[in-house]
């Protein structure tokens, strides 16, 4: 099963959409709230190449981008492939 991390905010509609898609796929994920935690937001920005908007999504430690990119991966079938990959040891 893939290891999924989502940097998000509780007031973000795009975060809700991204999480909903992953829920529909049956994928579990770790949600990291950056709204009130500046250190976690800095961590997100460093990992996401300076991007500062949420969500920022990582699958098996690979940055896939935000909500739009996640839905684009789903449209091409690539998301299912990523979600089925095992975490590398």
WOBEL-V228949 format. One record per run of one state. SS is the DSSP state (~ for helix, > for strand, _ for the rest). FROM is the first residue (numbers start at 1). LEN is the number of residues. If there is no record, write none. Layout:
SS/FROM/LEN, SS/FROM/LEN
This chain:
_/1/3, >/4/5, _/9/4, ~/13/12, _/25/5, >/30/4, _/34/4, ~/38/10, _/48/8, >/56/4, _/60/2, >/62/4, _/66/1, ~/67/10, _/77/1, ~/78/7, _/85/5
